[in-house]
Amino acid sequence: MYAIFLDRNKQYKAKVGKVIRLEKINNSVGSQILFKKIILFSNNKKISIGQPVLQNILIEGSIHKHGKEKKIKIIKFHRRKHYKKTQGHRQSYTDVLIKNFIYQ
């Protein structure tokens, strides 16, 4: 049993008990979160596809932890032009534990 949902225009596959890494959500650790934009839901052999979203299913999860990804380096360089520029970036993330699917 799994579902595919939208969160800020990105699609994620959710299973019960799975931890999903999303972009940073400004809630505290342990708080509950509901995902309402479900695109696809599969229950064993039966598949439901929304047009554009399913109205009768929600995904319940809790925020597991916050953190930052490994730093990436961005280097811009033009040879023989005396130009070199370096920059770094660390993307913030939130890990969400999927608890269950709610049928309405």
C-alpha positions as CSV (number, residue, x, y, z in Angstrom):
1,M,0.0,0.0,0.0
2,Y,1.5,3.3,-1.1
3,A,0.5,6.8,-2.2
4,I,2.0,9.5,-4.3
5,F,1.5,13.1,-3.0
6,L,2.4,16.6,-3.9
7,D,4.2,18.9,-1.5
8,R,5.2,22.3,-2.9
9,N,5.1,21.1,-6.5
10,K,7.3,18.0,-5.9
11,Q,6.0,14.5,-5.9
12,Y,6.9,11.9,-3.2
13,K,6.0,8.3,-2.7
14,A,4.8,7.5,0.7
15,K,4.5,4.1,2.6
16,V,3.5,3.6,6.2
17,G,6.6,3.6,8.4
18,K,8.8,5.2,5.8
19,V,10.8,8.4,6.5
20,I,10.6,11.0,3.6
21,R,13.0,13.9,3.2
22,L,11.2,17.1,2.2
23,E,12.2,20.7,1.9
24,K,12.3,22.5,5.3
25,I,8.9,22.8,7.0
26,N,8.7,25.4,9.8
27,N,7.1,23.2,12.5
28,S,8.6,21.7,15.6
29,V,9.9,18.2,15.9
30,G,7.1,15.7,16.8
31,S,4.3,17.9,15.5
32,Q,1.6,16.3,13.2
33,I,1.3,17.1,9.6
34,L,-1.4,16.2,7.0
35,F,-0.8,16.0,3.3
36,K,-4.0,16.6,1.3
37,K,-2.9,16.6,-2.3
38,I,-2.8,12.9,-3.1
39,I,-2.3,12.1,-6.8
40,L,-2.3,8.3,-6.7
41,F,-3.3,5.7,-4.1
42,S,-2.6,2.0,-4.5
43,N,-4.2,-0.5,-2.1
44,N,-2.8,-3.9,-3.1
45,K,-4.4,-4.5,-6.6
46,K,-6.7,-1.5,-6.7
47,I,-5.3,1.8,-7.9
48,S,-7.0,5.1,-7.6
49,I,-5.8,8.1,-9.7
50,G,-7.0,11.6,-9.0
51,Q,-8.0,14.1,-11.6
52,P,-6.1,16.2,-10.5
53,V,-6.2,15.0,-6.8
54,L,-8.1,12.5,-4.7
55,Q,-10.6,14.0,-2.3
56,N,-11.2,11.1,0.1
57,I,-7.7,10.2,1.3
58,L,-5.2,12.0,3.5
59,I,-1.7,11.1,4.6
60,E,-0.8,11.6,8.3
61,G,2.8,12.1,9.3
62,S,4.9,13.5,12.0
63,I,8.1,15.6,11.8
64,H,11.0,13.3,12.7
65,K,14.0,15.7,12.5
66,H,15.4,18.9,10.8
67,G,18.8,19.2,9.3
68,K,21.1,20.5,6.5
69,E,22.5,18.6,3.6
70,K,26.2,18.2,2.9
71,K,27.8,21.4,1.5
72,I,28.2,21.7,-2.2
73,K,30.7,24.0,-3.8
74,I,29.9,26.2,-6.8
75,I,33.0,27.4,-8.7
76,K,32.9,29.9,-11.6
77,F,36.2,30.2,-13.4
78,H,37.4,31.9,-16.6
79,R,41.0,30.9,-17.6
80,R,43.5,33.6,-18.5
81,K,41.0,36.3,-17.4
82,H,42.0,36.4,-13.7
83,Y,38.5,35.5,-12.7
84,K,37.6,32.9,-10.0
85,K,34.6,32.9,-7.8
86,T,33.6,30.2,-5.2
87,Q,30.4,29.8,-3.3
88,G,28.9,27.2,-1.1
89,H,25.3,26.0,-0.4
90,R,23.7,23.8,2.2
91,Q,20.0,22.9,1.6
92,S,17.8,22.7,4.7
93,Y,15.5,19.6,5.0
94,T,12.8,18.0,7.2
95,D,12.4,14.3,7.6
96,V,8.8,13.2,7.9
97,L,7.7,9.8,9.3
98,I,4.6,8.6,7.5
99,K,2.2,7.2,10.2
100,N,-1.0,6.1,8.3
101,F,-3.5,6.8,5.5
102,I,-6.8,8.4,6.5
103,Y,-9.9,7.4,4.5
104,Q,-12.9,9.8,4.6
